[in-house]
Amino acid sequence: MNISEILSKELSISNSSIEKVIQLFKEGGTVPFVARYRKEVTGNLDEVQLINIKDRQAYWEGFLKRKETILQTIDSQGKLTPELAYKIKASLLLTELEDLYLPYKQKRKTKGEKAIEQGLKPLAIFIQKNQNANNIKDKAFSFVNGDVEDEKQALEGAINILAEWIAEDKWVRDDLRGQFQRISVGSSKVKRGKKEEGEKYKDYFEFSERVKKMASHRVLALFRAEKEGILSFSVDVNEERAIQNIQHKINRNYASNTFVGKAVAESYKRILQPNFESEIKKELKEKADIDSIGVFAENLKQLLLQSPLGAKNILAIDPGFRSGCKVAVLNRNGDFTDNVTIFPHPPQNKWEETKKVLLKLVDKNNIEAIAIGNGTAGLETEKLCRDLFKATAIEVFSVNEAGASIYSASEIARDEFPDLDLTVRGAISIGRRLIDPLAELVKIDAKSIGVGQYQHDVNQPLLKQKLNEVVASCVNHVGVELNTASYPILSHVSGLGLTLAKNIVAYREENGSFTERKQLLKVPKMGKKTYEQAAGFLRIEEGINPLDNTIIHPETYKLVSELLKLNQSKIEEVLGKQSINEETIKSLKEKYDGYTVDFIVKEIQKPTIDPRVPLEEAAYNSIDSIEDLQEGMQLTGTINNITNFGAFVNIGIKESGLVHISEVSNTFVSNIQDVVKLNQQVDVKVISVDLSRKRVQLSMKS
């Protein structure tokens, strides 16, 4: 079994490229590094393809280990025949592999095994071979002894043996598995006395749908409701048809008699149906997890790469009612300079006092923008600030504060602001998210940012892995300024990790700013391989070598020198300009690979500084609550969450409105992520308002 050949067929990538990628990973290459700086080796594979190779390689390595375990286990029982060993080694499906292992698997003693211990195996074989029911009944009498009290018990034991033999038959299992995969139906019913408690699941109180058509969000909702004890959720096929199919599959090896018929029914009801229901449920959950994690990962990517406001003097507010609003002042570098608590809302209602405090802070600190957390009292605080500063040039932004409280109590926050209260740290985090979302959000566990669907119900290790991949991808895509970056964001740079990130910051504090990338090699524990992986993603804005402020890797600086010599130019004359002649490029490609030459020429002519676009203030609707909404009302909103079934839109009230996927466009939409993006401003129309359930349905159709 050659893993690279299997991956080549699975992923439609050449076997040569697969083998080279696997070798690069084995040598310590990271996905961002390989994707950007080893295009000539991989054949220009992107990050998604590289991650797929990594994931599937891990799967098949695990599959091979499982094979070895099964072979060793059966061999230790003295039951591994050459034919069985061949089948196991040739298997490429986990279900097939487990089916082959099933008869030899150590399990709790079954009814059939107990019957065999009672000496009933010969009776089971007799039933299997004989057509005449009377002969079988007569035969059963001869087995009445010891633990077998009468012929009825003897027949029941023999039927249990046959039922388990039938359930282990490969042809039966293959056929029935196909039925469950093609035509099984998922059904749910509310449990007695749970209607009121499970009101939010009422769409599933009497629900059934073909399994193949079940959307991931419905699957996860059903599993959650079942876990909470609200619903019973089952998967089944037509029982009568399933039993008929089993009888058809075994008719060559089993006689046609009533006892075999009972064994078939027993096999289906006691063993096969529960087995395949469990298998299909597991597959449903795994697929739903992957779909949901995909949505979460895409949302996280958009959130991390959302537009930064940039260097501005910020007034950051963490809103609240009874405990007041915590206000923090940040300068253009994002440094904390001042804080205060205001009480503009009930029960204190100190609006006049609040107004004086805010005006004084704005004037004293030359405030250019206000960041307001979108949690409790966020809307009310936003309205107050918009009214107070509507005649000024100050921009007001609502900022997603999810996870700010987790950051406030974290080790990172304690390191940054050891003398500040948790609530003030939360306000600072909100303000810094506005200045540079990526730099601030990487300080928080990605799951705590809370954009997606059912993130607490999905496979948590897989969720963590995928979100970490997204964070690393975003950080390396944008790049990091070596002399200003905090250790949390440095830790996500290709090859670094937390220890080296802290060592870089410590070295910087002790020795002053870096002037060249190669100084990184002086940082404790920074080896040549790690430097290779990280250097291209770390920038120095005002360093000795202008190339250190580009994404050109130091390993190709020699190539750049040759380019400049052939072009008869200095780096200052070509950097950021279209001034490299075609003869120079052609000459370089005769000596170096085309991917690297094209990459360097493109970067010299148009250096990639920050791929994110500047942030613009969102439109604001003059409505205060859900009660102000009317059907047909035209509004402007900002998309604040995306799921497989639709997008949620902040329209300026407490409740976000849902644009169902069917209302996103005038044309059919199969993947909502192709049409909308997080934080995108959209025009919507109110199509329904459910005041009792606090639900707003919106449409983006023109």
N, C-alpha and C positions, 0 to 999 in steps of 0.2 A: 504494500500500500504506500504509494508515493504522495505525500501531502501536497507538494507543489503542483503535481499534475492534477490532483483533485481541485485545488484552488483555481488553477488555470481554467478548467471547465466551468466551475461554479461562477467565477467572476468575469469570465471572458477577457482575461489578461494573459499575455504570452507566458509560457512556462519559464522562459529565460528571465523575464522581468520579475516574476514571483520569486524565483530562487535568489536573485540579486537583492530584492527587498528584504527577504528573510535573513540574508547574510548581514545586511546593513543593520537590521534590528538586533541581531545577535552580537554585533560589534559595539552596541550601545547607542545606535542612532535613534533619535526621537522623530516622531511623525512630522512636526513642523520643520525640523532641520532637513530631513530627507526630502520632503515635498518641495522645499525652496531651493536647496543647494545640491541636490543629487539628481536633478532631472535627466542628466545625460546617462545615469546608471539605470534609472527606473523606466525611462521612456516617457517622461513627463507625466507620471501619475500624480493625482492631486491628493489632498488630505483624506477625503472621503474614501477613495480607493485604498489608500494605505491603511486606514483604520479597519476597513473591511478585511484586508489581508491579515492584519494582526488578530482580529476577532475570530476569523474562521480558522486560522492556524491554531489558536488556543483551543477552539472547539475540537478540531480533528486530533490534536495531541491528547486531549482528554478522552476522545473516542478510542484511540489506540490503547491508552492505559486501561480503559474499561474492558477492551477485548482481552488484554493480557490477564487481567484479574479473572475473567470468566473462564478462560482456557486453563489457568492454573487451578481454579476451584474445581472444575469438572475433572481435570486430570487427577487431582488429589483424591477424588471419589472412585478412581479407577474406571471411569465411564467414558473417557474421551477416545472415541473411535476416530480413525483417519477421515472418514466421511464427515463426521460432525466437526472435526477440527478444520477441514477445508471450508465447510459452510460458514463457520464463525469467522475465519480469516478473510473470506471473500465478501462478507457482509459490509454494506455501506450505509445501512439504515439502523438507527438506534432501536426502533421498534422491532425490527427483524432480529437484531442481535439479542434483545431481551426475550423475544419469543423463543429463540433457540435455547436460551439459558433457563427458561421457565421450568421445565421438568426437573432440573438439577438444583434449583434455587432453594436455599435453606429458608424454611418458613414455618409458621405455626402449624402444628399437626392438624390436617384437614379431616373432614368426615370420611373421605375416600381412604386416606391412609389408616385411619382407625379401623375401617372395615377390612382392609388388607391384613392388618394385625390380627383380626378376628378369623382369618382364614377364608374370606369370602371372594378372593380374587378368582378362583376357578369358577364360581357361580357367575361372576361378571363376564368372564370369557364365554361361558355356556350361553348366557343371554345374548351376547354379541353375535353368536354364530347360529342360533336356532330360531326358526320361524314360529314354532308351535308354542303358544302361551301355556297350554296345559302341561306339556313336557317340562317347561321352565318351572311351573308351580310345583310339580312333583319333585323336580331336582332340588328345589329350595328346602324341602323337608330334610334332606340329608345333611344340611349345614346347621341344623338346630342342635347346638351343644354349647357348653360353656357360657360365654357372654351373650350368645345369640339365643334369645328365649323362644322365638317362634319363626315360622316361615315368612311372616310379614316383615319382621326385623331383618331377616336374611336378604330379602328382596330389596329393601330400602338401602341396606349397606352396599349391595351389588350395584344398584342404580347410582349411588353416590360415587362409586369407583368409576363407572362408565361416564358419568357427568364430567368428572375431572379429566379423564382421558380425552373426551371430546373437546373440552375447553383448552387443552394443550395442543390440539391438532393444528398444525401450521395452516392448512388450507381453510379450515373453519375460521381461524383467527384473521387471516388475510381477507377473506370475503366479508366477514362481519365488520372488520375495521373499515373496509371500503364503504360499507353501508352507513356506518356512523359518520364517516367523513363527508359523504355525499348528501345524505338525506335526513340526518338526525335533526331533531327539533329541541330547542331549549325552552323550558316552561317554568314559570314561577307563580306561586300563590302566596297570598298573605296568610300568616299564621293566626290562629284564633286569638282574639283579644289584642292584636297588634296594630289595628288600623289607625288608631289615633296617634300612637307613638311613632308609627312609620309613615306619617302623612306625606313626607317629602318623597316617598317611594311609591306613591299611589298609582303612578303610570305602570307599575309592575305588579299590582295586586292580582291581576288576571292577565298574564302576558305569555305569549308563545311566538316563536319566530324560528325559521330555518337557521341552523347554526352557521352555515356558510355566509349568511347575510348579516349576522349580528355585528353591529358597530362596536368599536373598542370601548367607547364611553358607556354603552349600555351593559356590556360585559362587566366592566369594573363596578358599575352601580349595582348590578345583581349580586356580585360577589360580596360587596360591602354590606348590602342589605341582609344577605344570608349570614354573614359573620356577626352582624348585630342582632340576629335572631328575629328579624322582621318577616323575612320571606323564606320559603323553601324553593330551591332552584334545582331542576333536574334536566338531564339530557337523555333522550331515548329515541329509538326508531320504532316502527310498527312491530309489535311483539309477534303477532301471528306470522307476518311475512318473514321475520328474522328466523323464527323456529323452522319454517318451511325450507328456508335456504340452508340451514344447518343440516337438516335431514337429507337434502339433496347432495350436500358435500360429502356426507359420510356413507351414502347408500352402498358404495362398493365394499366397504369394510364392515358394515353392520347389517344384521338381519332386520327385516321389517316386522316388528312385533310391538305390542303395547308397552312393554317395559323399556325398550329402546326409546320409544316415543316419550316416556316419562323421563328418561335420562337426558334426552335432548332439552326438554322443557326445564328440567332442574339445572342443567348446564348453563342455559341462557339466563334464567332468573337469578340463580345464586352466584354464578361466577362471571359469565361473559358480559352481561349487561352492566353490573356494577364496575367491572374492570374497564370496559370501553367508555362508560360514562365518566369515570375518573380520568381516563386518558384524554378524552375530548375536552373535558373541563380544564385539564392542565394545559393543553394546547391553546385553548381559548384564552386562558389567563396569560400565557407566555406571549401570545401575539398581541393581546391588549396592552400588556406591559410595554412591549417594544414600541407599539404605536403611540402610547401615552408618553413614554420617555422621549420619543422622537419629537413630539409636540413641545414637551417641556424644554428639551435641548435647544430647539429652534427659537423658542421664546426667550430663553436665557441668552442665546447668542445675540438676538436683536436688542435685548435689554443692556447687555454689556457693551455693545457697539453703538448704543444710542448716542445721539449728538451731544457733545460736551458744550457747555456754555463758554468755557475757557476762563481766562484770567479776569475775574471781576470781583469787586468788593461785594460780599454777600451778607444779607441778613437772613439767617436760617431760623425757622420756627418749628418746634415740635409741639403741635397743638394739644390742648386738653381743656376740659371744663372745670371740674372742682379743683384740681391741682394746678390749674393755670397753664399758660403756654410758655415753654422754655425757649428763650431767644439767645442765639449765639452769633457773634460777629466774626466774619472771616475776611482776611485781606486778600489781595489778588493772587497771592501764592497759596491760598488755602489755609494759612496759619490762623489759629484761634487768637483773638485779641480781647474779647469782652463778652459778658453774658448778663442776662437779667431775666426775671420772671414777670409776666404780665397776666392780668385777670380780666379779660374783656367779656367773658361769657358767664352765663349763670353758673353758680348762684351769686357770684360777687358782682358781675356786671359793671366793672370799673372801666368803662369805655373811654371816658374823658381823660382819665389818668393814663390809660394805655396809649391813647393818641399822642399825648405829650412825650411819653417815653420813646415811642417809635420815631417820632419826628426828630427828636434830639439825637437818637442813635444814627439815623439816616444822615443827618446834617454833619455830625461829628466824624463819621467814618466814610463819608462820600459814597454811600451805598448805591450800587448800580442795579442790583437785582435782589428779589426776595424769594427764598425757597421755603415752601410750606409743606409739611408732611401731610399725606392724604388719609391719615387715620382719623381717630375720634376728634371731632371739632375742626377737622381740616377744611371742610367746605365753608363753615361759618367764618373761620379765620381768613381764608382766601378772599371771601366777599368783603370783609372789613378792610383788608389791605388794598384791595382793588379800589374801593370807594375812597380810602384815605389818600392814595397816591395816583388817582386817575389823571390828574393834571400834570403829572411829572413824567420824566423819561424812564422812570424805574419800571422794570419788567417784573411781573409776578408769575411764579411757576408753582404748579402742584407737583410734588415729588413723591414717587412711590417709596414709602418708608418701611416696607416689609423687611424684617431682619435687623432694623436699626437697634431695637432693644437687645437683640442677641449680641450685636457688635459692642454695645455699651458695656456689657458685663464680661467681654472677652479679654483674654490675655493681651491681645493686640491693643485694645482700647486702654487697658491699664498701663501698658508700656508707653503709649502716646500721651495720655493725659492722667498721670497717676494722682493728681491732686483735685481732679474735677469729679463732680457728682455724675452718676450714671445718666441722669436725664439730660444734662448739658452735653455729654458725649453723644447722645442720640441726636440732638439738634445739630451738632457739628457734622455728624455723618450725613444728615439730610442735606446740609449746605454743600458738603464736598461731593455728594452724588450729583448735584447740579453742575458743579465746576468740571468734574471728570468722573462720569459714572463708572468707567472701567476700573480706575485706580482705587475707588472706594468700595465697590461691590465685591472685589476679589478678597476683601478682608472677612467676608461672611460666608458661612457654609451655603453653597449654591441652593440647597433645598429650602433654605429659609427665605429666599427671595420670593418664592410663592407664585410663579406664573406657570400655568399649565392645568392639567386635570388629574385628579386622584393621585397626586404625588406620594401620599402616605400609604397608598394601597398597592403600589407596584413593587417589583423586585428591587429592594433597597441597595444591595451591592451593585447591581447593574446600573441603577439610577445614579449612584455616586460616581461610578466609572465614567459614564457618558457625560455627566455634568463637568467632571474634572477635565475631560477631553475638550469640552467646549471652552472652559475657562482658559486652558493652555492655548488653544487655537486662537482665541480672541486676543490674549495678551501678546502672543508672538506675531499675530497679524498686524497689530497696531505698533508694536515695538515699545521699548522702555528707555527713558532718558536716564542714563547711568548715574548722573550726579544729583538727581532729585527724587528718584524712585524710592518708595518705602520697601522694607523687606517683604511684606506680604505680596506685593505685585512682582518683585524680583524672584520670589520663590516659584512662580509659574513660568518663568523664562526657560526655554529649552535647555535641559541638562542640569539646571541649578538645584532646586529644592530649598527647603527652609534653612538648613545649616549654612550653606554657601551664601544664601541671600543675606543672612544676618552677618556673616563674615565680610561681605562686600560693604555693607553699611558701616560696620565697625572700622574697616580699613579706611573708608572715606572720611569718617569722623576723626580718625587719628592722623591721616596723612594729607588731608585736603582733597579737593576735587580731582577726579581722573582727567588726564589730559590726552591719553591715548588708550585705545582698547587693550593693547598688549600689556598694560599695567595690571590687568586682571590676573595675569599669571603670578603676580606677587601676593595675591590674596591667599590666606591660609586654606589648604585643602583644594585649591583650584588646580586640577591636573590638565594636561594638554588635551585630553579627549573631551573633558567638560568644557574647556575653553572653546574648542572647535564647535561644539553643539550650541553654545550660548552667544558667542561673539557677534554674530550677524544680527541678533535681535536686540542688542544693547547699543544705544546711541550716545555720542558725546557732542552736544550742540556747539560748544566753543572750544574744540580741541585743536591739537597741533595739525592733525591730518583731516582735511575736509571729508575724506571717504569714511571716517568714523561716524559721520552723521548721516550715512546712507545705509541701505540694507545690503550693500556689497560686502561680501565676506572677506576678512583679512587674508584668507588663503589664496584669494585671486588678485590681491593688490599688485603682484608682479605682472599679471596679465594687463591690468590697468596701465602700469608703467610702459609696457610695450605698446599699448594702444596710443598713449599720449606721444610716445616717440615717433610712431608711424604717422600720426596725425599732425606732428610738429606743433603740439599745443601744450599748454600748462593746464593743470586740473581746474584752476579758476576760470580759464577761458572756455571750457566746455561744460562744466557742471551746471545743469539747469538750462542748457542751450542746445539747439539743434545744429551742432557744428562738428559732427564726426562724419567724415566723407566715406562713401561706399567702398572705395578701394582699401581703406584701412580695415573696414569690417570684413571684406572678402579675404584679405591677407591673413587676418587673425583666425578665420574659420578654416584655413588650410592647416593650422597648427593646433587649434583648440576645438573642442566640440561646439556645435552651433547653439545648443541651449544656453551654455554659459556665456558665450559671446553676446547673444541677443539679450540676455538678462542684464549683463553689465552695461551694454550700450543704452538700453532703455532706462536703466536706473541713473546713469550719468546725465542723460538728456532731460529726464524728468524725475528727480529724486522723490521717493515716497516718504513723506514726512508724517502725515496722519490721515488715514483714509476716511475718517469720519467727517461728516458735514456739520457746520455750525448749527446750534440750536436756535429755534425761533419760538417766540411766545405763542401759546395756543390761543385760539379764539375762545370767547367766553359767552355762555348763554345766560340771559337774564331770567332764570327760573330758580326757585328756592327749594322745592320739594317735589315728590312724585305726584302730589295732589295738583300741582300746576300743569301737569301734562294733559294733553288732549290728543285724541286720534287725528292723524293728518298733520300734526305740528312738524314743521321743518326745523332741524337743529344742526349744530356743528358739534362734533365730539372727538375724543381721542381714544384710540383702541388701547385698552390696558390689560387685556388677556385674550389669548387665542386658544381654542380647543378644536378638536376634530369636527365638532358639530356646529361651531359658530364662533363669532368674535364678540367680546364684551366691550362696550363703549362707555367711557366716562362722559356724561352730558352735563355735568355740573351739579348733580344731586347725589345723595347718599348711595342710591341704587344704580349700579351700572346696567345699561340696557343691553339686551342680547340681539345681535343680528344673526339669525339662524343661517346656516350655510346656503340654504335655498333662497335667502334674501340678500345675499352678498352681491350678486350680479344678475344682469338680465339674461346671461348665458349660463349654461350648466357649469358648476364648479365641482371638481372631484377632490382637489386638494386646496383647502382654504389658504394655506401658506403661500400659494402661488398668486393670490389676489390681494391679501392684506398683510400689513406688517405691524409689529408692536410700536406704539407711540405715533402711529400714522393718524393725521387729522382727516376726518371723513365727514361728509354731509349725510345725514340720516333723516328718516321720516318715522314718526311714531305710528305703529300699526295697531297696538293694543296695550292697555294698562290694566294690570290685575292688582288692585289696591290691597285686597285681603292677603295675597301671597307676596306682595311687594315686588312684582315682576313687570318689567317693561320689555315689550317686543318692538324691535326697530327694523327698518329696511334701508338698504343702500341702493336699491334699484332706482334707476332714473325714471 
